[in-house]
């Protein structure tokens, strides 16, 4: 990492030893939506689905009871295929527009 004055700096330094200016840390590069989606597991648990959709548990239960949201049952647990869940969200966005 370099200061604006050109001095080579260690990562932990907060001020340049040569010019005394505050060292600005490089901002992280935001991830694209595709990169984030690729990091998701193909099969989500109930809690993971609520986090992905940013809804509470009761809302997800309600959507399941009404048959509005795609899910699969494995044993006695409800699971959500990530691809189907994202497609469902996309279809809701187009109908709301």
Protein Blocks (a to p, Z undefined) as FASTA:
>chain_A
ZZfkopacdfklmbdfklopacdddddddddfklmmmmpcfbdcfklmmmmnopafklmm
mmmmnopaccddehjaccddfklmmmmmmmmmmmmZZ
